[in-house]
């Protein structure tokens, strides 16, 4: 499907850094897949009768091109472990 949309540049760049992707098309595709998977998980949990509460997972974030540790996580280290 072809579609033309306006997307906030900063939001798109944040999502691109989080999800990766070499092209705009790939970033949008990965974002749609991520939302779809999350919704399926919630749906399946409800079918099983689980009282599912999704909390935001602490993740490392980029700010100004620099990788920062999320609150509650240690410093980012690149040592292969």
Secondary structure, 3 states (H helix, E strand, C coil): CCCCCCCCHHHHHHHHHHHCCCCHHHHHHHHHHHHHHHHHHHHHHHHHCCCCCCCCCCCCEEECCEEECCCCCCCCCCCCC
